[in-house]
């Protein structure tokens, strides 16, 4: 349990925010965390590991799996409340690395164009990783192509970031092809043009 090795960080006042914005462990807690036993494994089940570290109930002859498919449910019937702090946000532009025709179909002209997702996040790299973890391993992934955090710019207030995201969408809608929501089919030059205009406007 997390409170066993990080009792100071995981306390009654802080635990609601840890999953959303993280927290810095104390030196003692970090050493305790590093001393825990670890098992490296594929996210989707088959892969690395020491056979001896897998529970015997999971072993069948020479075939074994570190993880199994998740079970369905349970269905939530109670109330749930989530309070999110209005943390400052960075702007980002993610590029889909893979065959855009496989995603969109042959009816789209993908010549020299990529699929883009624009938005705002407290951590664009974490947002990108979360999207990629929703897919099984393959020859495709989202990449952080542009972000104000990589430009070493300060994040802007959440309300301003929301407006800036809207400007990114409006600009791309004018020069490229909208795929709905925050997704666009655009060339690198089109993305760079809109990105430069919006970022310059907010950080001039």
BAFI-3210 file (N, C-alpha, C; in Angstrom, 3 decimals, decimal comma, padded with zeros to 6 digits):
// residues 204
n [1|2|3|4|5|6|7|8|9|10|11|12|13|14|15|16|17|18|19|20|21|22|23|24|25|26|27|28|29|30|31|32|33|34|35|36|37|38|39|40|41|42|43|44|45|46|47|48|49|50|51|52|53|54|55|56|57|58|59|60|61|62|63|64|65|66|67|68|69|70|71|72|73|74|75|76|77|78|79|80|81|82|83|84|85|86|87|88|89|90|91|92|93|94|95|96|97|98|99|100|101|102|103|104|105|106|107|108|109|110|111|112|113|114|115|116|117|118|119|120|121|122|123|124|125|126|127|128|129|130|131|132|133|134|135|136|137|138|139|140|141|142|143|144|145|146|147|148|149|150|151|152|153|154|155|156|157|158|159|160|161|162|163|164|165|166|167|168|169|170|171|172|173|174|175|176|177|178|179|180|181|182|183|184|185|186|187|188|189|190|191|192|193|194|195|196|197|198|199|200|201|202|203|204]
n.u [000,837|000,430|000,557|002,190|004,862|005,100|004,178|004,285|003,998|001,633|-000,881|-003,709|-004,384|-003,294|-003,790|-005,891|-005,001|-002,729|-002,838|-003,580|-001,841|000,574|003,301|006,129|008,292|009,720|013,229|013,638|011,272|011,562|013,791|012,687|010,753|012,348|013,443|011,531|010,296|010,512|008,882|009,393|007,270|005,229|002,724|000,380|000,432|002,071|005,473|008,563|010,418|011,112|010,591|010,350|009,351|006,717|003,457|002,667|000,163|-000,256|001,231|001,619|002,949|005,424|004,399|003,444|002,012|002,385|000,396|-003,182|-006,171|-008,362|-011,152|-014,638|-016,574|-016,682|-020,125|-020,708|-022,640|-022,924|-022,473|-020,110|-017,489|-015,389|-012,919|-011,243|-008,323|-007,662|-005,127|-002,213|-001,601|000,098|000,457|000,071|001,011|000,332|001,619|000,523|002,252|002,493|000,704|-001,435|-003,553|-004,393|-005,657|-007,624|-008,795|-009,163|-010,391|-009,440|-007,110|-003,933|-001,466|001,678|000,693|-000,160|-001,793|-002,987|-003,179|-004,269|-004,002|-004,262|-002,413|-001,330|000,937|002,219|003,772|003,062|000,347|000,496|001,718|-000,306|-002,301|-001,009|-000,759|-003,244|-003,397|-002,573|000,773|002,394|002,956|002,540|001,989|001,450|003,271|004,957|005,145|005,194|005,355|004,734|006,047|008,354|009,551|010,442|008,833|006,727|003,862|000,457|-002,391|-005,294|-007,759|-006,856|-005,321|-007,304|-008,563|-006,426|-006,070|-008,436|-007,858|-005,783|-007,221|-009,075|-007,348|-006,081|-008,291|-008,798|-006,653|-006,157|-007,442|-010,179|-010,728|-012,621|-013,398|-010,427|-008,717|-006,819|-006,001|-003,105|-000,316|003,161|004,081|001,727|000,853|003,018|002,807|000,358|000,844|003,045|001,876|-000,122|001,303|003,180|001,441|000,498|002,763|004,210]
n.v [-001,188|002,294|004,060|002,678|002,941|005,604|007,438|010,096|011,751|010,729|011,656|012,563|015,113|015,520|013,430|013,504|015,071|013,899|012,002|013,634|015,855|015,020|014,457|015,249|012,851|012,154|011,813|009,466|008,081|007,757|006,059|003,835|003,221|002,595|000,246|-001,677|-004,815|-005,431|-006,150|-006,518|-006,077|-006,608|-004,259|-005,298|-007,981|-010,368|-011,255|-009,986|-011,204|-012,984|-016,312|-017,537|-015,545|-015,328|-016,002|-019,354|-020,249|-019,093|-020,423|-022,652|-025,430|-024,602|-022,242|-019,038|-016,111|-012,759|-010,955|-010,952|-010,794|-008,117|-008,228|-007,696|-004,859|-003,648|-002,418|000,939|002,279|004,179|007,601|009,929|012,156|014,593|016,913|019,316|021,165|024,382|024,286|025,836|025,630|024,020|024,530|022,205|020,197|017,232|014,707|012,135|009,243|007,103|005,253|007,427|006,818|004,328|004,943|006,853|006,129|005,546|007,651|010,089|012,619|012,148|012,967|014,144|015,038|014,983|013,461|015,400|016,325|018,858|020,764|021,433|021,020|020,196|018,688|017,974|015,778|013,700|013,547|012,706|010,202|008,882|008,682|006,996|004,673|003,624|002,093|-001,084|-002,496|-001,442|-000,306|002,462|005,615|008,420|011,451|014,059|016,820|019,601|021,822|024,131|023,695|022,287|024,319|025,700|027,614|029,385|027,876|028,851|030,472|028,454|029,288|031,058|029,300|027,663|029,416|029,897|027,347|027,187|029,078|027,800|025,673|027,074|028,393|026,221|025,092|026,895|026,684|024,028|020,621|019,838|017,200|016,888|017,867|018,169|017,324|017,227|017,213|017,959|019,660|019,816|022,409|023,920|023,425|024,520|027,213|028,082|027,389|029,062|031,596|031,599|030,980|033,055|035,168|034,796|034,816|037,034]
n.w [000,000|-000,664|001,479|003,196|002,406|001,877|003,972|004,854|002,581|001,520|002,984|005,032|004,263|001,772|-000,045|-001,911|-004,003|-005,042|-007,172|-009,231|-009,481|-008,537|-006,181|-004,121|-002,909|000,319|001,200|002,674|002,072|-000,696|-000,814|000,369|-001,522|-003,726|-002,835|-003,078|-004,413|-007,932|-011,014|-014,345|-017,110|-020,028|-020,960|-022,041|-021,414|-022,347|-022,048|-020,731|-017,883|-014,818|-014,498|-012,025|-010,441|-010,937|-009,764|-008,791|-009,528|-011,943|-013,764|-016,461|-017,613|-019,898|-020,756|-019,911|-018,418|-017,503|-017,003|-017,125|-019,183|-018,305|-016,048|-016,623|-015,470|-012,000|-012,079|-011,462|-008,890|-007,001|-005,813|-007,178|-006,761|-008,077|-007,718|-009,493|-009,668|-011,042|-012,673|-014,159|-017,717|-020,471|-024,009|-026,707|-029,570|-030,971|-033,070|-035,200|-035,611|-038,055|-040,599|-042,056|-043,738|-042,949|-040,634|-041,368|-043,790|-047,355|-048,628|-047,829|-048,609|-047,995|-048,739|-048,022|-045,640|-042,155|-039,320|-036,712|-033,265|-031,250|-028,236|-024,686|-021,680|-018,377|-018,371|-021,272|-022,249|-020,520|-021,100|-023,766|-023,425|-022,016|-023,962|-025,809|-024,307|-024,416|-026,634|-028,124|-028,536|-031,532|-034,944|-034,665|-033,084|-030,880|-031,012|-029,295|-030,972|-030,918|-028,171|-025,550|-023,215|-023,948|-025,277|-023,224|-022,073|-019,798|-018,244|-018,944|-017,455|-016,769|-017,922|-019,888|-021,390|-022,394|-024,151|-025,900|-026,965|-028,401|-030,356|-031,719|-032,854|-034,440|-036,210|-037,544|-038,685|-040,657|-042,445|-042,951|-042,934|-041,019|-038,712|-036,905|-033,580|-031,733|-033,682|-036,698|-040,201|-041,578|-043,138|-042,191|-042,513|-042,443|-039,831|-038,392|-039,111|-037,939|-035,267|-034,615|-034,892|-032,876|-030,478|-030,441|-030,161|-027,539|-025,986|-026,543]
ca.u [000,000|001,253|000,787|003,201|006,209|005,090|003,160|004,320|003,436|000,259|-001,546|-005,126|-004,581|-002,721|-004,006|-006,830|-004,332|-001,536|-003,041|-003,819|-000,704|001,797|003,862|007,543|008,555|010,876|014,371|013,387|010,220|012,115|014,621|011,784|010,121|013,358|013,778|010,430|010,572|009,938|008,764|009,181|006,292|004,500|001,448|-000,733|000,379|003,098|006,765|009,740|010,255|011,684|009,498|010,223|008,655|005,300|002,749|002,555|-001,171|-000,261|002,126|001,176|004,087|006,382|003,666|002,979|001,698|002,507|-000,904|-004,303|-007,190|-009,119|-012,546|-015,616|-017,225|-018,093|-020,923|-020,761|-024,009|-022,915|-022,110|-018,678|-017,185|-014,006|-012,628|-010,006|-007,789|-007,391|-003,681|-001,746|-001,493|000,944|-000,118|000,817|000,556|000,786|001,559|000,333|003,284|001,907|000,060|-002,721|-004,608|-004,901|-006,552|-008,706|-009,423|-008,610|-011,059|-008,719|-005,842|-002,927|-000,174|002,484|-000,066|-000,189|-002,904|-002,539|-004,074|-003,808|-004,708|-003,541|-002,237|-000,318|002,138|001,971|004,396|002,233|-000,874|000,850|001,939|-001,604|-002,963|-000,327|-001,001|-004,571|-003,274|-001,596|002,007|002,261|003,747|001,887|001,993|001,438|004,528|004,861|005,898|005,335|004,752|005,349|006,956|009,635|010,137|010,832|007,963|005,922|002,458|-000,457|-003,571|-006,174|-008,744|-006,133|-004,936|-008,510|-008,736|-005,334|-006,398|-009,457|-007,202|-005,106|-008,228|-009,625|-006,316|-005,916|-009,514|-008,736|-005,582|-006,034|-008,703|-010,612|-011,206|-013,530|-012,786|-009,087|-007,939|-006,706|-005,114|-002,368|001,110|004,004|004,147|000,464|000,875|004,011|002,280|-000,650|001,504|003,848|000,974|-000,808|002,281|003,710|000,392|000,342|004,032|004,935]
ca.v [000,000|003,493|004,668|001,914|003,425|007,063|007,939|011,555|012,344|010,265|011,916|012,889|016,424|015,608|012,281|013,796|015,761|013,200|011,402|014,660|016,739|014,425|014,955|014,909|011,966|012,466|010,950|008,165|007,423|007,385|004,880|002,716|002,907|001,954|-001,078|-002,608|-005,761|-004,985|-007,148|-005,869|-006,837|-005,891|-003,717|-006,117|-009,334|-011,355|-010,601|-010,236|-011,523|-014,193|-017,260|-017,838|-014,466|-015,375|-016,931|-020,692|-020,418|-018,530|-021,194|-023,877|-025,943|-023,554|-021,063|-018,250|-014,723|-011,909|-010,309|-011,571|-009,796|-007,619|-008,644|-006,627|-004,318|-003,630|-001,261|001,908|002,670|005,258|008,935|010,135|013,582|014,882|018,347|019,561|022,498|025,060|024,441|026,404|024,624|024,213|024,169|021,138|019,646|015,856|014,180|010,689|008,572|005,891|005,477|008,098|006,171|003,219|005,511|007,667|005,555|005,974|008,841|011,291|012,889|012,231|013,294|015,122|015,532|014,132|013,654|016,185|016,614|020,036|020,922|022,020|020,060|020,531|017,972|017,398|014,470|012,736|013,406|011,896|008,837|008,310|008,316|005,839|003,481|003,100|001,246|-002,174|-002,193|-001,497|000,658|003,764|006,253|009,878|012,081|015,484|017,540|020,972|022,128|025,294|023,223|022,000|025,612|026,259|028,734|029,163|027,574|029,981|030,153|027,498|029,982|031,561|028,138|027,241|030,347|029,662|026,107|027,540|029,779|026,773|024,951|027,969|028,616|025,011|024,907|027,801|026,369|022,587|019,888|019,418|015,833|016,917|018,075|018,749|016,560|017,883|016,659|019,158|019,528|020,381|023,857|024,491|023,374|025,476|028,560|028,367|027,306|030,259|032,735|031,521|031,062|034,407|036,043|034,642|034,978|038,225]
ca.w [000,000|-000,788|002,783|003,908|002,132|001,739|004,909|004,982|001,366|001,380|004,252|004,901|003,642|000,430|-000,921|-002,994|-005,097|-005,501|-008,475|-010,245|-009,690|-008,042|-004,936|-003,959|-001,793|001,146|000,896|003,301|001,297|-002,001|-000,615|000,601|-002,803|-004,578|-002,302|-003,334|-005,516|-009,207|-012,068|-015,630|-017,880|-021,069|-020,500|-022,503|-020,926|-022,596|-022,186|-019,935|-016,468|-014,259|-014,284|-010,606|-009,746|-011,269|-008,880|-009,359|-010,100|-013,287|-014,612|-017,088|-018,372|-020,225|-021,206|-018,782|-018,688|-016,321|-016,816|-017,802|-019,556|-017,164|-015,946|-016,822|-014,293|-011,627|-012,452|-010,379|-008,564|-006,017|-006,282|-007,326|-006,845|-008,406|-007,757|-010,207|-009,530|-012,314|-012,790|-015,430|-018,762|-021,646|-025,295|-027,371|-030,846|-031,113|-034,439|-035,283|-036,370|-038,608|-041,889|-041,829|-044,518|-042,149|-039,627|-041,904|-044,966|-048,640|-049,163|-047,410|-049,269|-046,945|-049,343|-047,276|-044,491|-040,975|-038,382|-035,562|-032,142|-030,517|-026,979|-023,557|-020,602|-017,383|-018,813|-022,597|-022,410|-019,799|-021,887|-024,927|-022,957|-021,661|-025,219|-026,393|-023,493|-024,729|-027,811|-028,007|-029,265|-032,983|-035,697|-034,628|-031,775|-030,853|-030,648|-028,975|-032,001|-030,445|-026,871|-024,913|-022,162|-024,596|-025,630|-021,919|-021,750|-018,611|-018,533|-018,781|-016,661|-017,436|-018,761|-021,056|-022,199|-023,106|-025,265|-026,848|-027,669|-029,383|-031,458|-032,502|-033,636|-035,466|-037,212|-038,345|-039,460|-041,813|-043,402|-043,173|-042,922|-039,693|-038,557|-035,771|-032,268|-031,728|-034,647|-038,002|-041,209|-041,989|-043,409|-041,147|-042,720|-041,969|-038,367|-037,902|-039,317|-036,913|-033,954|-034,424|-034,709|-031,577|-029,381|-030,434|-029,620|-026,086|-025,282|-027,066]
c.u [000,880|001,524|001,834|004,605|006,267|004,058|003,133|003,673|001,962|-000,438|-002,968|-005,366|-004,198|-003,208|-004,947|-006,130|-003,175|-001,709|-003,185|-002,563|000,601|002,263|005,295|007,714|009,719|012,010|014,136|012,333|010,746|012,986|013,769|011,102|011,091|013,686|012,671|010,802|009,843|009,913|008,473|008,261|005,698|003,180|000,299|-000,535|001,549|004,454|007,776|009,405|010,927|010,547|009,264|009,427|007,164|004,611|002,524|001,202|-001,245|000,546|001,441|002,286|005,085|005,718|003,145|002,803|001,812|001,186|-001,954|-005,276|-008,003|-010,550|-013,466|-016,158|-016,243|-018,812|-021,037|-022,206|-024,065|-022,579|-020,594|-018,432|-015,701|-013,832|-011,275|-009,572|-007,481|-005,898|-003,321|-001,492|-000,468|000,124|000,721|000,198|001,171|000,624|001,444|001,414|002,763|001,265|-001,290|-003,863|-005,215|-005,871|-007,803|-009,459|-008,907|-009,234|-010,370|-007,416|-004,783|-001,543|000,513|001,751|-000,080|-001,454|-002,340|-003,620|-003,490|-004,615|-003,856|-003,466|-001,202|001,010|001,852|002,584|003,593|000,932|-000,634|001,026|000,624|-002,370|-002,327|-000,592|-002,374|-004,542|-002,338|-000,343|001,818|003,122|003,110|001,933|001,844|002,806|004,282|005,754|006,168|004,709|005,471|006,263|008,324|010,334|010,611|010,092|007,144|004,495|001,588|-001,690|-004,559|-007,181|-008,096|-005,729|-006,124|-008,755|-007,655|-005,561|-007,453|-008,870|-006,416|-006,087|-008,774|-008,618|-006,120|-007,139|-009,502|-007,732|-005,466|-007,414|-009,026|-011,097|-012,192|-012,797|-011,445|-008,166|-007,991|-005,775|-004,398|-000,932|001,891|004,055|002,886|000,419|001,828|003,508|001,309|-000,021|002,275|002,969|000,360|000,192|002,878|002,693|000,267|001,627|004,847|005,372]
c.v [001,249|004,134|003,901|002,446|004,936|007,684|009,458|012,238|011,997|010,441|012,398|014,225|016,421|014,529|012,573|014,407|014,977|012,635|012,425|015,471|016,203|015,024|014,485|014,038|012,505|011,506|009,542|007,391|006,936|006,140|003,640|002,261|002,148|000,543|-002,102|-003,571|-005,304|-006,144|-006,431|-006,727|-005,982|-005,404|-004,653|-007,604|-010,248|-010,681|-010,992|-010,767|-012,816|-015,134|-017,537|-016,767|-014,461|-016,357|-018,273|-020,926|-019,918|-019,384|-022,428|-024,360|-024,821|-022,281|-020,317|-016,805|-013,939|-011,242|-011,078|-010,490|-009,386|-008,122|-007,452|-006,144|-003,918|-002,369|-000,331|002,348|003,831|006,592|009,061|011,616|013,772|016,387|018,554|020,997|023,083|025,344|025,114|025,289|025,032|023,878|023,056|020,819|018,258|015,414|012,663|010,096|007,212|006,235|006,150|007,475|005,006|003,711|006,111|007,028|006,199|007,256|010,143|011,409|013,123|012,564|014,418|015,687|014,492|014,405|014,325|016,247|017,812|020,171|021,604|020,976|020,593|019,880|017,329|016,010|013,383|012,489|012,513|010,430|008,153|007,879|007,061|004,558|002,881|002,164|000,084|-001,825|-002,349|-000,437|002,019|004,310|007,763|010,373|013,545|016,230|018,982|021,071|023,325|024,880|022,888|023,281|026,355|027,567|028,387|028,775|028,790|029,519|029,315|028,179|030,547|030,412|027,613|028,131|030,126|028,373|026,360|028,250|028,806|026,044|025,816|028,202|027,415|024,732|025,765|027,338|024,879|021,940|019,420|017,975|015,729|017,093|018,762|018,053|017,218|017,080|017,837|018,809|020,124|021,905|024,536|024,515|024,420|026,911|028,938|028,358|028,586|031,472|032,734|031,689|032,465|035,381|035,978|034,896|036,155|039,120]
c.w [000,000|000,566|003,606|003,649|001,946|002,673|005,024|003,788|001,220|002,729|004,000|004,211|002,168|-000,534|-002,079|-004,207|-005,696|-006,898|-009,574|-010,526|-009,122|-006,727|-004,792|-002,712|-000,962|000,766|001,460|002,503|-000,050|-001,884|-000,364|-000,679|-003,707|-004,106|-002,545|-004,455|-006,780|-010,189|-013,372|-016,475|-018,976|-020,499|-020,860|-022,277|-021,149|-022,654|-021,153|-018,547|-016,083|-013,925|-012,808|-009,871|-010,016|-010,342|-009,557|-010,012|-011,532|-014,271|-015,165|-017,999|-018,626|-020,696|-019,995|-019,184|-017,387|-015,988|-017,569|-018,230|-018,336|-017,205|-016,148|-015,477|-013,215|-012,083|-011,252|-010,148|-007,579|-006,649|-006,324|-007,523|-007,107|-008,499|-008,420|-010,036|-010,901|-012,430|-014,105|-016,441|-019,824|-022,894|-025,911|-028,726|-030,972|-032,566|-034,396|-036,176|-036,804|-039,936|-041,673|-042,628|-043,753|-041,085|-040,251|-043,063|-046,242|-049,163|-048,770|-048,187|-048,199|-047,489|-048,563|-046,061|-043,377|-040,171|-037,133|-034,491|-031,406|-029,231|-025,934|-022,458|-019,623|-017,748|-020,167|-022,779|-021,701|-020,542|-023,097|-024,526|-022,614|-022,909|-025,811|-025,615|-023,735|-025,937|-027,514|-028,803|-030,767|-033,636|-035,761|-033,203|-031,955|-030,407|-030,318|-029,970|-031,586|-029,052|-026,278|-023,765|-022,756|-025,043|-024,386|-021,623|-020,519|-019,011|-018,284|-018,019|-017,466|-018,363|-020,025|-021,979|-022,995|-024,318|-026,331|-027,632|-028,738|-030,592|-032,336|-033,405|-034,759|-036,585|-038,114|-039,194|-040,716|-042,865|-043,718|-043,103|-041,507|-039,739|-037,399|-034,465|-032,377|-032,729|-036,024|-038,908|-041,851|-042,322|-042,236|-041,267|-042,212|-040,450|-037,812|-038,015|-038,207|-035,528|-033,657|-034,159|-033,315|-030,433|-029,300|-029,838|-028,111|-025,315|-025,788|-025,910]
res [x|x|x|x|x|x|x|x|x|x|x|x|x|x|x|x|x|x|x|x|x|x|x|x|x|x|x|x|x|x|x|x|x|x|x|x|x|x|x|x|x|x|x|x|x|x|x|x|x|x|x|x|x|x|x|x|x|x|x|x|x|x|x|x|x|x|x|x|x|x|x|x|x|x|x|x|x|x|x|x|x|x|x|x|x|x|x|x|x|x|x|x|x|x|x|x|x|x|x|x|x|x|x|x|x|x|x|x|x|x|x|x|x|x|x|x|x|x|x|x|x|x|x|x|x|x|x|x|x|x|x|x|x|x|x|x|x|x|x|x|x|x|x|x|x|x|x|x|x|x|x|x|x|x|x|x|x|x|x|x|x|x|x|x|x|x|x|x|x|x|x|x|x|x|x|x|x|x|x|x|x|x|x|x|x|x|x|x|x|x|x|x|x|x|x|x|x|x|x|x|x|x|x|x]
***
